[in-house]
Amino acid sequence: MAQELNSEEGATLVPPKKASREPISSMTSASFNFINSIIGSGIIGLPYALNQAGLSLGLLLLVVVGFITDYSIILLIKGGNLTGTSSYQSLVQSTFGFPGFLILSVLQFLYPFIAMISYNITIGDTLTKVFQRIPGVGPDHILAERHFVILLSTLLFTLPLSLYRNIEKLGKVSFLSMVLTFIILVIVIIRAATLGPQIPPTENAWVFAKWNAIQAVGVMSFAFICHHNSFLIYGSLERPTLANWSRITHVSVGSALVISAAFAVAGYTTFTGYTQGDVFQNYCRNDNLATFGRFCFGLSIITTFPLECFVAREVLSKVFCSRDLSNLEHVAITFLIVAVGAAISLAYDCLGVVLELNGVLCATPLIFILPSACFLRLSPGRWFHTENLIPAILILIGLFVMITGLTMTSLYPQDCSHGVEMFYCAEPNVTASVPPA
C-alpha cells in the first residue's frame, strides 16, 4: 500500500513516484495549523460548560473529551491507511457504502450550518454592546437592536465573504483568529482577577458535579471537533507516517486543551452560576476592556463564518452534483444557506442551547462514533480484543451522550440573558471594580 497521501481533499492514496504532492509542511507548521483548527469560536462556550457540569467534574470531562479527540483523530488516519482513502467522506463511504456517506454528509452539513447560526447569535449579542459604547448610541438606538446588527453583518460581511469559491483566499483567517483568541484569553484572565472577587459566587458554585454534565459534553465536543481537517494536514506532511502524525496530534490537542481549560476556568470562576453561553454576555456595558474583547470576538466570528459556509456548501454540492457548480448555482446555494441560517438566528437567540444541540447531534457522532465504527469495521479482530475494546466503548459512550444530551436539552433548556445587562452591573462595588481600559 502506498505510504503517502495527496493533500487535496477527497484524493486517494498514490505512490510517491507517480504523483506530485502539494507544498509540504514541517511538523511544527502542521501542529500550528492543527491548533488553529481546534481553537476557534467554540472556546467562548467552555465557561458555560463548567457551569453546566460543575467546576471539578467539568474540568475532568474537558480532559476526557480532549483525550477522546486525540484518540479518534489517530483512528481516522489508521482507517485511511487501511482503506487507501484520504478524506473523512471517502473513508466512511469505503467502509459503510453510500448509506454511510449519506449519514456523514448530513452531519458534516448540519455541524457548520448550526455553527453559522450560533455565530449570528453571537454577533447580534456581542456587537450591540460594542456599538453602545459609541457616544450617542443608547439601548434604544437601532445599532443596539440585535436583529438589525445580524442583518447588517450578513449583508456587508458574511455573505460577500462566503461567496468566494476558493478557500485559499481565506487562508489568513486562521492566523488572525488565533491572534484574536489569544487576546480574548488574556482579557478573560485579567477580568477574573479584577472583577471576579467583586461578584459573590452562587450557592452551588464549587460543587463537584451538576446534573447537566451530559449537556456540557456536547458543548465541549463542539469546541474540540477538528476531524474534517485531519486528512488535509496529514497529507501535507513531509513524512506522513503514523508515528509523526501521532506526535503532532498529541502536541496539538494537548496545547489546545491547556488553552481551553485556562479560558474555561477564568471565565467560570469570575461569574460562577451566572455564566452565560457567550461569556462576554456576563461583562457590563461600561467595561471598556471587555468591550474590546467583544470587538475582537465579533471580528473573529465574522472572519470565521465564511469557512463554515464553505464546508456546508461543499457537502451539498458533493451530494447533489457530480460536477463543479456553475457561478449561478454557487451564488444561489450560498445565498440560500446564509439566508436560512440568518432567519433562524433572528428567531432564536439562546446561544447555550444552540451549542448543546450542535454538540450532541453533530459533534459527538463525528468524534466518538464514526471514527470508532470505521476502525472496528476494518479491524480483523473481535470487538472485545484489546485494540478494538476502546473504539467499542467510545461508540457506546457517544450513543449515551447523544440520547441523554438531546433529552435533557429538550426537557430542561437553560435560561439565557438574551443580551440583557446582568443584574450585578447595577451594583456600585462591581461598577467601581471595572476601571477604564
Disulfide bonds with the S-S distance in Angstrom:
Cys284-Cys425 2.07
Cys350-Cys416 1.62
